[in-house]
Amino acid sequence: MNIGKVNIRRRYIVIAIVAIICLLVSLLIFFQTSRGIRYMFYFESLDDTGLFTEIRYLHPYAKDQTDSELIKQYADDLLLGPVTNRFKNIFASGTRINACMLRSSTVFVDLSSEALLPDNVTSSIKDGTEIFTYCIKKNFPQVETVEIFINGIRVYENEASEYYSE
């Protein structure tokens, strides 16, 4: 019996065992960690009419996060715009949330003045408010009304139009 071949065989067995253990540990970690909460984001296309969907997973900032904080986190991500480059931003780039709160079943959102500056890759202000409202209502069923303000001034009555109905 050749001792060199036995050592090589042992080495391969040890490497295989270590690889299997690493694979099992990585699978365990993968299934134990949360991928976040699944949310739907809706945007207009630059090419076609209608709304198109993006699915994203958002991790709550904290375990005891309130609904109001979850809605603000979602709205912040929504204002960042689409991942797909053929979709329009809802509001102009740089738009921020000045305030966001949930009272009863109404969400109040105050946006920064950048929302007043739409361009050719941004939805119109009216369409943007309707899409924003639709997105919030679709992802947070406890919300019945969304009131949108820009620099403290109410912009539109925000019933999602029939164009965006299900």
Phi, psi and omega in degrees: 000134183272121184292325180298319179292325178295316180296321178294318179298317178297318180299316178295322178295316179296317179298318179296318180295315179298319179296318179295318179296316178299317179298315180295318179296317180294322176295319178298314179296318180300315183280342179277329183274145180279141176274358181105184180265133183280126178232151177257135177241134183243136180218155172279151177268151173285339187256323186238164175271157179105179179256145179235150190254140167237141177252129178226153176249123180248136176268129176300146179295327181214158182293328183260034183291136180281166177300321180299319179291322177296319179295319178296318179298316178298314182296322176301316180292323178297321180290339177294337176099180183284156173280324180285131184282356179260012176250154179273148169291151178287315176233167182302150179302139181096354178294132180239165174264118176282322180205148177208126178211153178248122176234123186054246180244022181243132175258130175250123181233126175249118182261158178286167185294344177300338179295342181276003186243063180291154176228196186285349176248023181230144174295156175296163182299317180296312179297320179300317179292323179293318179293317179302313178299314181300316181298314181297313182296323182291323184268342180231089187297341179286348181271125178256329184224142175237120178255119182251131178237149172238116186052041176085000181249126180297137184263303183218161166287124194256057167274126180300131185291168178297334179301328183255008182288162186286000000 
